[in-house]
Structure formats: structure tokens, C-alpha cells
Amino acid sequence: MTGEPIPPEHLDELTAAMADLTGALEAEPAEAEILDAVCAEAVRAIPGADMASITAIRDGEPTTAASTDDRAVAIDRAQYAAGAGPCLRAAATGEIVRVPLATAGADWPEFTARAQELGVGSYLAAPLPVDERLSGALNLFGYGDHGFAETDSRLLQLYTTVVSFGLRTTRRYHRARQRATELEVAMRSRAVIEQAKGILMAVHRISADDAMKRLVTESQHTNVKLRDVATRFVEELSSAESR
């Protein structure tokens, strides 16, 4: 995207907004909190932006995942209901959509009517690709009829590039940590099951297969998970021995 240079003060504000957003990500908040912060910092970073929202598309269905104002959500919903609008176009094409409401009616009458009803005169949407599970658009709303400037588009493009990378990295980290936790739980479960099997084999002089069958049978009869059956068995035996 080419054009007139971005004013240094706008770049400074964008840099500060991205630094604050990075700090928020380091605190490991929930995804909803992260997306709320993305919206808030976007309003701070882009001149002329009075509200922001994030359209998230999951399984082909758009929803508003975060916003700074309920009016932004209402305008988003008008687009979803119509199946057309600048946020959906930005998400589908991967291109920034810059719209003065005065000229948007021909393409998106439902969106335009709702936006004008709520006092919005300008709109700017940028694609927000994250991963195979989350994509969409970051949407900015302005009360004035300035239509946003080309420099605003470029600022938003810079911002969403950083945001996409940050969200992608954060989601990968959380998935990796979840897998590590699941693996740790699985290893602990396996360990206590093996311990219970060993006790049964020693006490009843049976094979490993027969010991496992006894645990499985108990699990089925009591409708209790095999891991919990084994844990309870080991704990009860340990308690009896300590008396």
C-alpha cells in the first residue's frame, strides 16, 4: 500500500498501542480478554476510530467476538443477517475495505441503514487471519463522515499484522501447554494403573492381563473411570497398611 507518509505522531501512537497489547498478551489472559484489548488498542491507535469490533468466522459462521461498544455489535449483526457487508468482504478477500457511508448504500443497503441509524459515518475493516480455527476481520467505526484516510488503512494494516502474529503465537502456546498437561495427566494415570495392577498380581498371584481385567470390570460395574478405580484401590490399600 503506497501513498503519503504516515505522520510520526500516528506511528508513535501505534507503537505504544502495540507495546501495551504485547504486555497484555504476556499476562496470559483468556482469549476473550485478548480480543477486547485488541479492539481497545485499535481505537487508540487509528485516528478517526470511535468504536471497534472483531468479526470471528468459525465453521463458516460469523460472530462478533469482541467490541468496544454495543452499537458496533448491532452493525455487525446487520451484516451477518444480510450475508453481506464490508467486514465480511474483508474477511473473505483478505483485503482492507475502507467505506464512507455516503457511498456504501448501493453495495450494502442493510449495513448502511443500520450504521447511519446508529450515527456511524465512516468504516474501515481489515482481515484478521490467525489460524485454521480463527479468522475474520477487525472493524473500525467513525462517527464522522471522513471515510478514514489511506494512512489509516496503512496503520490498520500494520496493526493487524502484529495482532495476527501475536494471536497465532499465543494460541499455539496455549495448545502446546494444554497438550503437555494432558500428557502429564495421562502419564500419572498410567502410573497409578500399573501400581494397582502390580498390587493385584502380588496379592492374588495372577497375571498382568488378569489384574487389568479385574480393574476394568470394577470400572464398568461402578461406572467409575479406570484411573479413579486404580487410585482408590491404591489409596485404600495404603491406608489399611498404615493402621
Secondary structure, 3 states (H helix, E strand, C coil): CCCCCCCHHHHHHHHHHHHHHHHHHHCCCCHHHHHHHHHHHHHHHCCCCCEEEEEEEECCEEEEEEECCHHHHHHHHHHHHHCCCHHHHHHHHCCCEEEEHHHCCCCCHHHHHHHHHCCCCEEEEEECCCECCEEEEEEEEECCCCCCCHHHHHHHHHHHHHHHHHHHHHHHHHHHHHHHHHHHHHHHHHHHHHHHHHHHHHHHCCCHHHHHHHHHHHHHHHCCCHHHHHHHHHHHHHHHHHC
